[in-house]
């Protein structure tokens, strides 16, 4: 009865989340910044995808969870994944992506 229906609905929702991918446009909505080593006393100075140190002037992409990566590293990661590599925040979730979209 009811439990079976609820389980089917749950599986459908889980499947939709797993198969969801970010479009190139969605990925490019995440802001970028230029790394300046001297000015950032705190924060990460290494890309957690390629494990290379950031160089001054390199372009980094910031995710809504405030983790940053080389643009080319994170863009490649986000083609197949919808989560932050560090904290696993779900970036396909409308709440995580700015600006929020209307519920039409």
Secondary structure, DSSP 8 states (H G I E B T S, - for coil): -HHHHHHHHHHHHHHHHHH----HHHHHHS-EEE--TTT-SSS--B-TTT--B--TT-EEEE-TTS-EEEHHHHHHHHHH--B-TTT--BSSSTTTSSS-----
